[in-house]
Amino acid sequence: MTIRLLVVDDDPLVRAGLSLMLGGAQDIEIVGEAADGADVPPLVERLAPHVVLMDIRMPGVDGLTATERLRVRPGAPEVVVLTTFHADEQVLRALRAGAAGFVLKDTPPAEIVDAVRKVAAGDPVLSPAVTRQLMTHVAGVAGPAVREDDRRTAAARRLAELAEREREVALAVGRGGSNAEIAAALYMSVPTVKAHVSRILAKLGLNNRVQIALLVHDAGLLDTDDVR
């Protein structure tokens, strides 16, 4: 399958560089570019990309707002956010909005290409180590709007809606396991793991695996073997 990609960045040089780099991959087609988040919805409607590579800082509608607006639409494309480590709290907001992950602007070209491929295949662009490190850090700097105890209680209440096997799969997703790794650890087939993940997303009204991982993190379950 050829991956249809929309590149969104207010810097024309960055857009040109990304388009040149990603367009060189045989399985990726750059279907369009945008300089502002306000342009994303009509372009998505017209061009039907599979993945949107979204900058955070833009002068009009920023990438976070654009991601939030985009991901509530039926059949929305996956979003990979371009960011830097000093914007950790913004990364958390992007992931909660439904972004499939993030890449740094100084990431090696081959890794950015690989990130687009992974997201198009339904896998988050976060290794287990980075997932835990990032989420643990940003949870402490996300601000006073939501108290840690309230967030943990709310997350635990939502996870309680899952069946026991679904909770086990959710915990494994939170630890960063791939479908194959979860299948091996829980003695089930990969298709069964995929079916459980789909049911978890539907039951909890989530967009992707990253949001499952965030919910497990919020519930305080990443450092315990008991998901119940």
N, C-alpha and C positions, 0 to 999 in steps of 0.2 A: 504494500500500500504506500502510495506517495503521501507524505504528511504535508498538509496545507498549513502554512505558518503566516501569521500576521505579526509584524514587528512594530512596537509602539515605543517611541522615544522622542523627546523634543529636540535632541541634538542630531542634526542631519549627518554629521560625520559618524556618530555612533550607529545610526540607522544604516548608513552606507557600509560601514565595516561589518555589522552583523549580517546584513543581507548578502554581502560578498562571501563571507565565511560560511554561512548556513546554506546559501544557495548553491554552494559547491558540492554539497552532499547529494548523492544520486537519488535518495529517497525523501528529500525535503524540497518543497516548492514554496518560495516566497510569493504569496498571493497578494500582498499589499503592505503598505506602511502607513503609520499615523504619527502625528507630532503632538497629539493631545488626547486625553482620555475621552473627551466629548465626541471624538470622531469614531470611537471604537464600535458602539452599537450599530450604526448604519453600515459600517464596513463589514462587520460580522454577518449582518443580515444579507449583504450583497455577495460577499466572497466565501462565506461558509468555511472558515479555517478550522482545522482540528485543534490547533494550539495558538495561543496568543502569548508572545514574549513581551512583558509589560514593565516599563520603567516606573519607578515610584514617583520621583520628583518631576512634575511637569507644571507649567505656569497656569494652565486653565484648570481642567479636571484632572486631579492627580491619579496615579495608577491604583492607589488603594480604593478610592471612590469608584473608579471605573471597574475594578475587579468586583466590588460588592454589587454594583448595578448589573454587571454582566452575568455573574454566577447564579442569580435568581431567575434568569430566563430559561425556559425549557430548552433542552438540547444545547446548552451553552458549551462553547469550546473550553478546553482546559487552559489554565493560566499559569505561566511561570513568571515570577516576579524578578526583575533585575534589581539588585540591592547591594549594600555594603554592610559590614558587620556593625558599624556604629548606629545603624537604624534598626536595632533588634526589635524594639517595641512596634515598629511599623511592619516588620516581618510577621510578628504574631498576629497583628490585625489582618494582614493579607491571608494568612493561613486560615484564620477563622472565617474569613469571607469566602473561602473555597478555593484559593490558589493551590495548585498541586505541588508547589515547592518554590525554591528560589535558587538563583545563581548569582554569584558575584560578578561585577563588571570586569574584574581582572582574571576571571576564570579562564584557563587555557581553552582555546577554540575547540579542541576535540571533546572536552568535557561539556561544553555548551551544546554541541551537536548531540552528544549522548543524552543530555538532559531532556532535550526536545523529544528524542526518540522514546525515552522512558515514559515521559508524561503522556505521549500519544498512545502508548501501550497500556496506560492505566496505572503506572507505578509512580509514587511520589519521588521527587528529586531531593531526597534527604537520606543519607546513610544512617544506620541505627545510632552511631556515636554522635553524629551531628544533630540528629533529631533530639536526643536526650539533652545534649549540652545546650542547644539553642532554646528549647522549651523551658528548661530549668532556669536559664538566665533571664529570659524575657518575662517569665512569670513573676520574677521579683521586681521588675521595673515597669510593669504594665500600668502602674498608677493606682490611685485610691478609689477609682470609680467602682470597682468590684472588689470587695474584701476577699482575702484568700479563703477564709472559712466558708463564706457564702458560696464561692465558686466551687469549692470541694463538695459541699453538701448538694448543690444543684447537679453537679456532674455525677455524683454517686446515685442520686435519685433517677437520673436518666438511664444510667447503666443497669439499674435494677429492673428496667423494663425488658431486658434481654433474657432469653433462656440461658440455662447454664452453659451449654456448649457455645452459644454465641458470645457469652462473656469471656470464655476462654480464648476464643478467636480474637475478640477485641483487645484483650490484654497482650496477646502475641503481636498484633498489629502495632500496639503502643510501644512495644519493645523493638519495633523496626523489622520484624520478620517478613521475608518474602512469602508468597503463597506456597512455594515448595518447602521452605523452612518450617512454616506453620504446619503444613501437612505432615511432615516427618515428625515434628515434636508432638502433635496431637493425634497421631495415628489415624489420619483420614486422607482421602484423595485430594488432589489439587482442585478438581471441579467442585468438591464438597466445600473446600475452604472458600472458593469464589462465591458459592451460593450463600454461605454464611455471611460473608462480607456484604454481599448485596442486600441481604435481609437486615443486617445491622444498619446500613445506610438508610434503608427505607423506614425502618422502625424509628430511628432517631432523627430523621430529617436532615441527614448530613450529605455533603457533596462528594467526599472522597476519603481515602484512607488516612490522609494527614489529619483530617478533622476527628477521625476516630482516635488517633494517637493523642491529639490534644485533649480530648475528653477524658481518656484514661489518665493522662498526666494530671489534669485538673482534679480528678478524683483521688489523687495521691496513691495510685496503684503501681507505679513503675518500680518502686523499691520493695514490693511485697509479692509473694507468690500466691496470694489469695485475692482473687478478683471479686469474690462474693461480698 
